[in-house]
Amino acid sequence: MNKQKTQNTQKDWESICSKCAQCCYEKIDFEGHIYYTEIPCEFLDLETKLCRVYADRDTKRPGCVHLTDENIKKGFLPADCPYVADIEGYPAPSMPDDDGPDDC
């Protein structure tokens, strides 16, 4: 992650988001590779692709993964996400039926 992104305010971080909502879908970590599922978070508005409880997501959905440098590098975001655009060799998630390291 470049230094400029890590020093951004929360508002700056949110302005980078392309609102694809892929980070709001359940994922499976299988042997170190992240796979998307077709199951959205119950708080994701599928029309606007925005979280309906964003300000309270920590209490409404304790498992919600916050974007931090460490979490971003784990491969939770799609390859075309602006947050990972400058990470060389980024391990983007795939769908279970995609050709991955070891198909589930």
PERA-V327342 format. One record per pair of residues at least 6 apart in sequence whose C-alpha atoms are under 8 Angstrom apart, sorted by the first residue. I is the first residue (numbers start at 1). J is the second residue. D is the distance in Angstrom with one decimal. If there is no record, write none. Layout:
BEGIN
i={I & I}
j={J & J}
d={D & D}
END
This chain:
BEGIN
i={1 & 1 & 1 & 1 & 2 & 5 & 6 & 16 & 16 & 17 & 17 & 17 & 18 & 18 & 19 & 19 & 20 & 21 & 21 & 21 & 22 & 22 & 23 & 23 & 23 & 24 & 24 & 24 & 25 & 25 & 25 & 25 & 25 & 25 & 26 & 26 & 26 & 26 & 26 & 26 & 27 & 27 & 27 & 27 & 27 & 28 & 28 & 28 & 28 & 29 & 30 & 33 & 33 & 33 & 33 & 34 & 34 & 34 & 34 & 34 & 35 & 35 & 35 & 35 & 36 & 36 & 36 & 36 & 37 & 37 & 43 & 43 & 43 & 44 & 44 & 44 & 45 & 45 & 53 & 57 & 58 & 65 & 72 & 72 & 73 & 73 & 73 & 74 & 75 & 75 & 75 & 75 & 76 & 76 & 77 & 77 & 77 & 78 & 78 & 79 & 79 & 79 & 79 & 79 & 84 & 94 & 96 & 96 & 97 & 97}
j={69 & 84 & 86 & 87 & 86 & 13 & 69 & 82 & 83 & 81 & 82 & 83 & 81 & 82 & 49 & 50 & 49 & 44 & 49 & 50 & 77 & 78 & 76 & 77 & 78 & 40 & 41 & 44 & 36 & 37 & 38 & 39 & 40 & 41 & 36 & 37 & 38 & 39 & 40 & 41 & 34 & 35 & 36 & 37 & 76 & 34 & 35 & 36 & 37 & 35 & 104 & 75 & 91 & 93 & 101 & 75 & 76 & 92 & 93 & 94 & 93 & 94 & 95 & 96 & 93 & 94 & 95 & 96 & 95 & 96 & 51 & 52 & 53 & 50 & 51 & 52 & 51 & 52 & 60 & 64 & 64 & 71 & 83 & 84 & 84 & 90 & 91 & 91 & 90 & 91 & 92 & 93 & 92 & 93 & 84 & 92 & 93 & 92 & 93 & 85 & 90 & 91 & 92 & 93 & 90 & 100 & 103 & 104 & 103 & 104}
d={6.6 & 7.4 & 6.8 & 6.2 & 7.4 & 7.3 & 7.2 & 6.4 & 7.1 & 7.5 & 6.6 & 7.3 & 7.1 & 7.0 & 6.3 & 7.1 & 6.7 & 7.9 & 5.4 & 7.0 & 6.9 & 6.9 & 6.6 & 5.8 & 7.8 & 6.0 & 5.6 & 6.7 & 6.8 & 6.5 & 6.8 & 5.6 & 4.1 & 5.6 & 6.4 & 5.6 & 7.3 & 5.6 & 6.0 & 6.6 & 6.5 & 5.5 & 4.6 & 5.6 & 7.8 & 5.6 & 5.1 & 6.5 & 7.3 & 6.4 & 7.6 & 7.8 & 7.7 & 7.0 & 7.6 & 6.5 & 6.7 & 7.5 & 4.8 & 6.7 & 5.0 & 4.8 & 5.3 & 5.8 & 6.3 & 5.9 & 5.0 & 6.9 & 6.7 & 7.4 & 5.7 & 5.4 & 6.4 & 5.8 & 4.6 & 6.1 & 6.0 & 6.3 & 7.3 & 6.9 & 6.8 & 7.7 & 7.6 & 7.2 & 8.0 & 7.0 & 7.8 & 7.3 & 6.8 & 5.1 & 5.0 & 6.0 & 6.8 & 6.2 & 7.5 & 6.2 & 6.7 & 5.4 & 6.1 & 7.2 & 7.2 & 7.8 & 5.1 & 7.7 & 7.1 & 7.1 & 6.4 & 6.0 & 7.0 & 7.8}
END
